[in-house]
Amino acid sequence: MNFPWSVTTRYINSYAGANYFSMKMSQQQRRRMYSHHDRDVDVDEDFWPMIGVLGTFWFIWTALIHFLDWLSFDVVPLWAEPLTVIPFVVCLILFQVFDSANPLHWWPLMWGYKVRLPDDYLVNVYNTEDRIIEKHGGKINVCVLDHEYIKFRRKKDAVIFGLRYF
């Protein structure tokens, strides 16, 4: 005897089909099930044009890498070619965050000694970030995280700051 389906498949189909999928839900059950969804999704009017610009940039980048790879004996696998844009995007983001294209100014990302600023020395109109940075050695030695904290590259500088202002 030839069975087209197993016993388990028949059981699942009969149970799920008869009891769950074919039964109608009441109006109250439907309302309760879908009440948490936001029917009016607010999408900014610049969202899709921006996605188009980013997609075009990514496509052109991938085509350029593919062409250079074709000229150099197809060393890079095809699936990895679109991923070559990641280091460029990371550098662009770090340039925006630290306001410098010099990778030596990105040290607060990895290390440093975080010190709380004294109450009378907080970042405000008179003590701008630029003044604090220049006073304590420049972007190579100090980074202002926010209006309450400053980060030093060397422990020696953090200790001197603490001894001077606390």
N, C-alpha and C positions, 0 to 999 in steps of 0.2 A: 504494500500500500504506500503511495507517494503522498506525503504531506507538504503542501506548498509553504506553510509557515510552521514555526515551532509552537509549542503549547504556550510558552511564555508570551510570544508575540500576540497570539490570539487573545490571551487573558488581558494583556495591557490594552489592546485595541478595543475589546468589548467593554472593559471597565471604563477606560478613559473616554471612549467615543459615546457610550450610552449615558454615562453619568455626568460627565463634565462638559464636553464640547457640544453636545446637542441640547443641553438644558439651557433655557433662557434665564437670564438674570432679571430680577425685578428692577424697576426704575431706581429705587433707593439703593440697591446694591451697585448699580452702574455709577450712580452719582458718588457714592462713597469710594468706589475704586478709582475714579478719575478726578476726584476733587483736588488732589494735590498737584496736578499738572497745571502749569501756567499756559493758558491758551494764547495769550498775547505775548509772544517772545519779542523782547525789545532788542533789535539788531541795529547797531549804529549804521547810518547811511554810508559811511566810509569803509565799512567792513569788507564788502565784496570787492570794491576796487583795490583796496590794499592787498587782499589775498591774491588778486590778479597780478598786481605788480610784483609781489614776492614770488609767486609761481613763475612768472616770466623770468625774473632774475635767476631763480633756481634752475629753470630749463636752459637758459643761455649758459650758465656756469657749467651744467652737466654736459651740454653739447661741446663746449670748449675743452673740458677735461677729456671727453670721449675722443675728440679729434687729436689732442695731444697724445693720448694713450695709443691711438691708432698709428700715429707717427713713430711711437717708441715701442713697437712690437707687441702691443696688447698685454702689458704686464699687469695692469690693474683689472680686477674682475669687474664685470658689468654692474653687479649689484652694489659695488663699493663706490662707483663714480659719483652718484648724487651725494654721498656722505662726505665728500672732500670739501664741501662748503662749510662744514661745522667749525673748523679752526678759524676761518675767516669771520664767521658770525660771532664766535666767542671773543675774538679780538675786538670786533666792533662794539660789543656790549661792554667789555672792560674799558674801552676807550671812553664810552659814554659815562660809565659809573665813576671812574677815577679822573676824568677830564684830562687825560694825557695818553699819548700814543707810545710813550716810553715804558717798556715792560718793567723797568726798575722801579717805577712808581706804583706798581701793583702789589707790592709786598704785603700790605695789610690783609690781602686775601688769604695768605698762608700763615703768617706769624706776626708777632708783635705783642706788646704789653699794654693792655687796656687800663687807662687811669681815668678816674672820675674827676671832672673839673671842679674846682672850688666854687661856692655859690657866687662869690663876687667876680669870678673870672669866666662865667658862662658865655657862650656865643650869643651875642646880641648885636644891636646896631653899632655899638662902639668897638666891640671885640669881634670883628668878622673872622671868618675862617682863614682868609688870606693873611691877615695880621698875625694870627696865632701860628700858622704854618711858618711864616717867615721868621717870627721871633724865636722859634725853637729848632730851626735848622733846615727848613725847606721840605719839599715833598719826599725827598729821599729818606728823611729821618722821622717825620711825624705825619699823622693823618687824623683829621677831625672826623669822627664817626657820626656824631649828631651834636645837638646843642649841649649835651651833658658829658660826653665822653671823648677822650682823645687817645690815640694809639701811637706808641713809640716803637721804633724798630729795635732799639737796643735797650736792655734792662738798665744800663747805666744812666741813660737819659731819663727814663721813667723815675728812677730813684731820685735824681737831681731835681726833677720837677716836683716830686712829692715833698722833698725836704724844703724846697723854696716856697711852695704855696700852701702847705698844710701845717 
